[in-house]
Each structure stands twice: as C-alpha cells, then as structure tokens.
Amino acid sequence: MNLFVHLLEVTPSEIGSLIGTVGFPVALSIGLLTYLFRVQKEHREETNQLKAAITDLRLVMSQILEHVRNKWED
C-alpha cells in the first residue's frame, strides 16, 4: 500500500537508532503519528477531488435539467 511506502524505506539501523535514542514507546508514537498525518493528507486530497467531481456533476445535471425544461416547454 502507498501508506506504508515511507515506513518501508526506513532502514532497520535507523529504526534501531531511533529506539536507542528515545526509547521504544516514543519511537512507536513517532511512527504512528507520521502514519496518521500521511493518511490525513491523502484523505484530504481525495476529498478535494471528490468535491471537484461533485461540482462538475452538479453543473452537468443543471444543464440537463435546463435542456429538459426547454424541450418540455416547446
């Protein structure tokens, strides 16, 4: 998954160094926070794309409705 790519890029020596420096609970917390922020960013980007798609669909539906109303009136 894309979410784990960055975590997989960290070398075992970097993880060991981080655990040795700040301790396992703090290192785990840092890893989880990094993951959480990445997921939130990706979710925000997906949500923005969905909002744009909904706006486009709303415009198309308005045009279809206008076309149908014009045909109905004729």
N, C-alpha and C positions, 0 to 999 in steps of 0.2 A: 504494500500500500504506500501511497505517497506520504502519508503521515509519518511513517517510520523511516523514511529515507535518511533524514538527517541523523536520527539516532543510530542508524546502522553505519553512518560514515565516521562516527566517533570510534577511535581505536581503543582497544582494551587497556593500553597503557595510559591513555587519557582518562578513562573511567577510573582506573586504579589510582592514578594521581589525584583525581578529584576526591575520591573516597578517603584516601590517605590524608588529604589536606583538611577537608571539612567534616568528614565522617559520613557513614552510610545514609543515615536519615536525611541529612541536609542534601547530599548528592542526589538521592532519590527524589526529594522535593523539587530540586532544581530541574531534574529531568521531566518530572510530571508537569511542572509549570511551563516549561518550554513546549511540551506537547500540547498542553491546553491552549496556550497562546497561538500556536500554529493552527490548531483546529478552529479556533475562533476566527482567525484571519481568513482561512479557506471558506468557512461558513458565511462570513460577511461578503466575500467575493461572489459566492454562489447566490446569495440573497440578492445582491445588486443585479446580477444577470437575470434572475427571475423577475425582479421588478421591471427591468427594461423590457423583457418579453411580455409581461402582462400589459404594460403601457402600449406596446406595439399591437397586441391583440385587441385592446380596447379601441384603438384607433381604427383597426380593420372592421371590428364589429359595428362601430358608429357609421362607417362608410357603407357597410352592407345594409344597415337599418335605413339609412338615408335613401339608398337605391331602391329598397323595397317600398318605402313610403312613396317615393316618386312614381313607381310603377303602379301602386295601388290607387293613387290619385288620378292617373290617366285613364 
